[in-house]
Amino acid sequence: MVSSRGERAPNGPHRPTPVKIPVISTTPYPHPAMSSNFDQLVETVSNTRADVEKAEEGNKAATARVRKQMQAIKNLAQDLRKEMLELRDSGGAQSQG
């Protein structure tokens, strides 16, 4: 493959590591959307550990993956926060009484 500057792209094992997509747990909970977002959040944080370690060792590609995963974590945390507010405002998961 030739770049726009006429240089050949390097061939070999230096391909970026694909970002792992978290698996959503199918365990039944009283509020499935909330628990699946929490499970996704935990899974994403766990999957990010290896790339954080690589980034700390100076791997620049790993830093890009960590930033992308941190954005996903931020979005999952925001979704979970919204669900907690909805749960609070609706009176909780279980009816009082």
VEXDREN-2710 file (C-alpha; in Angstrom, 1 decimal):
% VEXDREN-2710
k/r/px/py/pz
1/MET/0.0/0.0/0.0
2/VAL/1.4/3.4/-0.9
3/SER/0.5/6.6/1.1
4/SER/-0.4/9.9/-0.4
5/ARG/3.2/11.0/0.0
6/GLY/4.4/8.0/-2.1
7/GLU/5.8/6.1/0.9
8/ARG/5.1/2.4/1.4
9/ALA/3.1/1.5/4.5
10/PRO/4.9/-0.8/6.9
11/ASN/3.9/-4.4/6.8
12/GLY/4.1/-6.7/9.7
13/PRO/2.7/-7.4/13.2
14/HIS/2.3/-3.7/14.1
15/ARG/-1.5/-3.6/13.6
16/PRO/-3.6/-1.9/16.2
17/THR/-5.2/-4.1/18.8
18/PRO/-9.0/-4.1/18.4
19/VAL/-11.0/-2.5/21.2
20/LYS/-13.0/-5.2/23.0
21/ILE/-16.7/-4.6/23.1
22/PRO/-18.1/-5.5/26.6
23/VAL/-20.5/-8.4/26.8
24/ILE/-23.8/-7.6/28.3
25/SER/-24.8/-9.9/31.1
26/THR/-28.1/-11.7/30.7
27/THR/-28.6/-12.3/34.4
28/PRO/-32.1/-11.3/35.4
29/TYR/-32.3/-8.2/37.7
30/PRO/-35.2/-6.1/38.9
31/HIS/-34.2/-3.3/36.5
32/PRO/-32.4/-5.0/33.5
33/ALA/-31.3/-1.8/31.7
34/MET/-29.6/-0.4/34.8
35/SER/-27.8/-3.6/35.7
36/SER/-26.6/-4.1/32.1
37/ASN/-25.2/-0.6/32.0
38/PHE/-23.4/-1.2/35.3
39/ASP/-22.1/-4.6/34.1
40/GLN/-20.9/-2.9/30.9
41/LEU/-19.2/-0.2/32.9
42/VAL/-17.3/-2.7/35.0
43/GLU/-16.4/-4.9/32.0
44/THR/-15.1/-1.9/30.1
45/VAL/-13.0/-0.7/33.0
46/SER/-11.6/-4.2/33.4
47/ASN/-10.8/-4.5/29.7
48/THR/-9.0/-1.2/29.7
49/ARG/-6.4/-2.3/32.3
50/ALA/-4.0/-3.9/29.8
51/ASP/-4.0/-0.9/27.5
52/VAL/-3.3/1.4/30.5
53/GLU/-0.3/-0.7/31.4
54/LYS/0.9/-0.6/27.8
55/ALA/0.4/3.2/27.7
56/GLU/2.4/3.7/30.9
57/GLU/5.2/1.8/29.2
58/GLY/5.2/4.3/26.4
59/ASN/3.0/2.6/23.8
60/LYS/1.4/5.5/21.9
61/ALA/-1.3/3.4/20.2
62/ALA/-2.4/2.1/23.6
63/THR/-2.9/5.7/24.8
64/ALA/-5.3/6.3/21.9
65/ARG/-7.2/3.1/22.8
66/VAL/-7.3/4.2/26.5
67/ARG/-8.7/7.6/25.5
68/LYS/-11.4/5.9/23.4
69/GLN/-12.3/3.5/26.2
70/MET/-12.4/6.3/28.7
71/GLN/-15.0/8.1/26.5
72/ALA/-17.1/4.9/26.5
73/ILE/-16.7/4.7/30.3
74/LYS/-17.8/8.3/30.6
75/ASN/-20.9/7.7/28.5
76/LEU/-21.8/4.5/30.4
77/ALA/-21.4/6.3/33.7
78/GLN/-23.7/9.1/32.5
79/ASP/-26.3/6.6/31.3
80/LEU/-26.2/4.8/34.7
81/ARG/-26.5/8.2/36.5
82/LYS/-29.6/9.0/34.5
83/GLU/-31.1/5.7/35.3
84/MET/-30.4/6.2/39.0
85/LEU/-32.2/9.6/38.9
86/GLU/-35.2/8.0/37.1
87/LEU/-35.2/5.2/39.7
88/ARG/-35.1/7.8/42.5
89/ASP/-37.9/9.9/40.9
90/SER/-40.2/6.9/40.3
91/GLY/-40.1/5.9/43.9
92/GLY/-37.5/3.1/43.7
93/ALA/-37.4/-0.4/42.3
94/GLN/-39.9/-1.9/44.8
95/SER/-43.2/-0.4/45.7
96/GLN/-43.6/0.9/49.3
97/GLY/-46.2/-0.4/51.3
END
